[in-house]
């Protein structure tokens, strides 16, 4: 193990790196920290046969340095096998403050496979490198790697978005859906987006059972998704086609949140107009039942 000064341009990202590296607010904070105090922790790389290096730990620090215009970095160079490199890469990043379910899923799967390749008997806490995650939770995350990207994104939405404005799905129902084949998952996603509803854990169990019995189709999915969930009150339902038929055509090109806001504003204005008409009739001594509502 050596500490060397190497060119940033000579470092390649880790193959199939499971963690997202984005130029977001936290990266801006990292840039300011490096600008003020310098790079406090050297990155970790391993040498490649072609004379270049592969990043093990420090993808975000590398991007921050590049954005700051730096050309070189202090790096700890380690000779590692593919499996050793995978395990160290996962362990170096898994304790980050915010990790998406999809990132955990891919990271845990990579480390699990690497440890199995080494001939080790693997349990959940060993994959996580601590007792924070139970064996059951680790296995749940690993199951998520069997989801199509669209369904996995719904699980990430539970962390990144407000469930009142975005479709989100919990880990437990997602695990149940991970046992469906690709075509069935695509059918489930199409039904979810059409009905604007994601399944509860109980509903996902029903969907998995239909799959086992070869009875999963669009109609059976819709029946399950539109069931009243145990923890929610009955919802008012609307005919999507009828509503779209009376909306301006240019409005239908906008996203769902904008359309929802438009409809709510229209209802509010209708309510205000209705109240004004009611007040006018009351002043005249009329009967509000005569209004054609």
C-alpha positions in Angstrom: 0.0 0.0 0.0 1.5 3.3 -1.1 0.4 7.0 -1.0 1.1 8.5 -4.4 0.3 11.7 -6.3 -1.5 10.7 -9.5 -3.3 12.3 -12.4 -7.1 12.4 -12.1 -7.2 11.7 -15.9 -5.5 8.3 -15.2 -8.3 7.1 -12.9 -11.2 5.0 -14.3 -14.5 4.6 -12.3 -15.1 1.3 -10.7 -16.9 -1.1 -13.1 -20.6 -1.2 -12.4 -20.3 1.3 -9.6 -23.6 1.0 -7.7 -23.6 4.5 -6.1 -24.9 7.5 -8.0 -22.4 10.4 -8.3 -24.3 13.6 -9.0 -23.4 17.3 -9.1 -25.9 18.2 -6.4 -26.0 20.3 -3.2 -24.0 17.8 -1.2 -21.3 17.9 -3.9 -21.2 21.7 -3.7 -20.6 21.4 0.0 -17.8 18.9 -0.6 -16.2 21.3 -3.2 -16.3 24.2 -0.6 -14.8 21.9 2.0 -11.9 20.9 -0.3 -11.4 24.5 -1.4 -11.2 25.7 2.2 -9.3 22.8 3.9 -8.0 20.7 1.1 -8.6 17.0 0.6 -8.5 15.5 4.1 -8.7 11.9 3.1 -6.8 10.5 0.1 -8.8 8.4 -2.4 -8.2 4.7 -2.8 -7.3 3.1 -6.1 -5.9 -0.1 -7.5 -3.4 -0.3 -10.4 -4.6 -1.8 -13.7 -2.6 -3.8 -16.2 -2.7 -1.0 -18.7 -0.9 1.4 -16.4 -4.1 3.2 -15.4 -5.9 3.0 -12.1 -9.4 1.9 -11.0 -11.2 4.0 -8.4 -12.2 2.0 -5.2 -13.2 4.8 -2.9 -13.5 8.5 -3.8 -15.7 8.9 -6.9 -17.4 12.0 -5.4 -14.1 13.5 -4.3 -12.7 12.9 -7.8 -15.6 14.8 -9.4 -15.3 17.6 -6.9 -11.6 18.0 -7.6 -12.2 18.0 -11.4 -14.9 20.7 -11.1 -12.4 22.7 -9.1 -9.9 22.4 -11.9 -7.5 20.2 -10.1 -5.3 17.8 -12.2 -3.8 15.5 -9.6 -4.8 13.9 -6.3 -3.3 12.1 -3.3 -4.2 8.4 -3.6 -3.7 5.3 -1.6 -2.7 2.6 -4.1 -3.6 -0.9 -3.2 -3.0 -4.2 -4.9 -6.4 -5.9 -4.8 -8.1 -8.8 -6.5 -11.5 -8.2 -8.2 -13.4 -9.6 -5.2 -11.3 -7.7 -2.7 -11.8 -4.5 -4.6 -15.6 -5.0 -4.8 -15.8 -5.7 -1.0 -13.7 -2.6 -0.1 -15.6 -0.4 -2.6 -19.0 -1.4 -1.0 -17.7 -1.0 2.6 -16.2 2.4 1.8 -19.5 3.8 0.7 -22.3 2.0 2.5 -22.2 4.2 5.5 -22.9 7.4 3.5 -25.5 9.7 5.0 -28.1 9.1 2.2 -28.2 6.0 0.1 -31.1 5.1 -2.2 -32.7 1.6 -1.9 -31.5 0.9 -5.4 -27.9 1.7 -4.5 -28.0 -0.5 -1.4 -29.5 -3.3 -3.4 -26.8 -3.2 -6.0 -24.0 -2.7 -3.5 -25.1 -5.6 -1.2 -25.6 -7.9 -4.2 -22.1 -7.1 -5.5 -20.5 -7.7 -2.1 -22.5 -10.8 -1.5 -21.4 -12.3 -4.9 -17.8 -11.3 -4.2 -17.8 -13.0 -0.8 -19.4 -16.1 -2.2 -16.8 -16.2 -4.9 -14.2 -16.2 -2.1 -15.8 -19.3 -0.8 -17.2 -17.6 2.3 -20.5 -18.5 4.0 -22.3 -15.2 4.0 -24.8 -13.7 6.4 -26.6 -10.4 6.2 -24.5 -8.5 8.9 -21.3 -9.6 7.2 -22.5 -8.2 3.9 -23.4 -4.9 5.6 -20.2 -5.0 7.7 -22.1 -4.2 10.9 -25.1 -5.3 13.0 -27.2 -2.3 11.8 -29.0 -4.3 9.1 -30.6 -7.6 9.9 -30.0 -10.7 7.7 -33.6 -10.5 6.6 -33.3 -6.8 5.5 -30.1 -7.5 3.6 -31.8 -10.3 1.7 -34.7 -8.0 1.0 -32.4 -5.4 -0.5 -30.7 -8.0 -2.6 -34.1 -9.2 -3.9 -34.7 -5.7 -5.3 -32.0 -6.3 -7.9 -34.5 -8.6 -9.7 -36.9 -5.7 -10.3 -37.2 -3.9 -13.6 -35.8 -0.3 -13.4 -39.2 1.3 -13.6 -40.4 -0.5 -10.4 -37.1 0.0 -8.6 -37.5 3.7 -9.3 -40.8 3.7 -7.4 -38.9 2.4 -4.4 -36.3 5.1 -4.7 -39.2 7.7 -4.9 -40.1 6.7 -1.4 -36.8 8.4 -0.3 -36.5 11.2 -2.8 -40.0 12.4 -3.3 -43.2 13.3 -1.4 -45.7 10.4 -1.7 -48.5 12.9 -2.0 -47.2 14.0 -5.4 -45.3 11.0 -6.7 -46.0 7.3 -7.0 -43.9 5.5 -4.3 -43.6 1.9 -3.2 -42.3 0.3 0.0 -39.6 -2.3 0.1 -41.8 -5.1 1.3 -44.3 -5.0 -1.6 -41.4 -4.5 -4.0 -39.8 -7.7 -2.7 -43.0 -9.6 -3.5 -43.1 -8.2 -7.0 -39.4 -9.1 -7.5 -40.5 -12.8 -7.9 -42.5 -12.0 -11.0 -40.9 -12.4 -14.4 -40.0 -9.4 -16.5 -43.1 -9.5 -18.7 -45.3 -9.7 -15.5 -43.4 -6.8 -13.9 -43.9 -4.7 -17.0 -47.6 -5.5 -16.9 -47.7 -4.5 -13.2 -45.9 -1.2 -13.9 -48.3 -0.4 -16.7 -51.3 -1.0 -14.4 -49.7 1.1 -11.6 -49.2 4.1 -13.9 -52.7 3.8 -15.5 -54.4 3.5 -12.1 -52.0 6.0 -10.4 -51.8 3.5 -7.5 -49.0 1.3 -6.1 -49.8 -1.9 -4.2 -49.6 -2.4 -0.5 -47.7 -5.4 0.9 -50.9 -7.4 1.1 -51.9 -6.5 -2.4 -48.4 -7.4 -3.7 -48.8 -10.8 -2.0 -52.1 -11.3 -3.9 -50.3 -10.3 -7.2 -47.5 -12.8 -6.5 -50.1 -15.5 -5.8 -51.9 -14.8 -9.1 -48.5 -15.1 -10.9 -47.9 -18.5 -9.3 -51.3 -19.7 -10.5 -50.8 -18.3 -14.0 -53.8 -16.0 -13.6 -52.1 -12.6 -13.6 -53.6 -10.3 -16.3 -54.6 -6.6 -16.6 -58.1 -7.1 -15.2 -57.0 -9.0 -12.1 -54.3 -6.4 -11.5 -56.8 -3.6 -11.7 -59.1 -5.3 -9.3 -56.4 -5.7 -6.7 -54.9 -2.2 -7.1 -58.3 -0.5 -6.8 -59.2 -2.4 -3.6 -59.5 -0.2 -0.5 -56.2 -0.6 1.4 -56.5 -1.4 5.1 -54.9 1.9 6.1 -56.8 4.3 3.9 -60.3 5.6 3.6 -62.5 5.1 0.6 -61.4 7.3 -2.3 -63.5 9.1 -4.9 -62.8 7.7 -8.3 -63.1 9.5 -11.7 -63.4 8.4 -15.3 -60.1 9.5 -16.8 -61.4 9.6 -20.4 -64.4 11.8 -19.5 -62.2 14.3 -17.7 -59.6 14.4 -20.5 -62.4 14.9 -23.1 -63.3 18.3 -21.5 -59.8 19.6 -20.8 -57.9 21.9 -23.2 -55.7 19.9 -25.6 -52.5 21.8 -24.7 -53.1 21.1 -21.0 -53.0 17.3 -21.6 -49.4 17.7 -22.7 -48.4 19.0 -19.3 -47.4 16.8 -16.3 -49.9 15.3 -13.9 -49.2 17.7 -11.1 -49.9 20.7 -13.4 -53.2 19.1 -14.6 -54.2 18.3 -11.0 -53.6 22.0 -10.0 -55.6 23.2 -13.0 -58.6 20.9 -12.0 -58.5 21.9 -8.4 -58.4 25.7 -9.3 -61.4 25.1 -11.6 -63.3 23.5 -8.8 -62.4 26.3 -6.4 -63.6 28.9 -8.9 -66.8 26.9 -9.5 -67.4 26.8 -5.8 -66.9 30.6 -5.4 -69.3 31.2 -8.4 -71.8 28.8 -6.9 -71.7 30.7 -3.5 -72.2 34.0 -5.2 -75.3 32.7 -7.1 -76.6 31.2 -3.9 -76.2 34.6 -2.1 -78.0 36.3 -5.0 -80.9 33.9 -4.9 -81.2 34.2 -1.1 -81.4 38.0 -1.5 -84.2 37.6 -4.0 -86.0 35.0 -1.8 -85.5 32.2 -4.3 -84.9 28.5 -3.8 -81.4 27.1 -4.3 -82.9 23.8 -5.4 -83.8 25.5 -8.7 -80.1 25.8 -9.6 -79.0 23.4 -12.3 -75.8 22.0 -10.7 
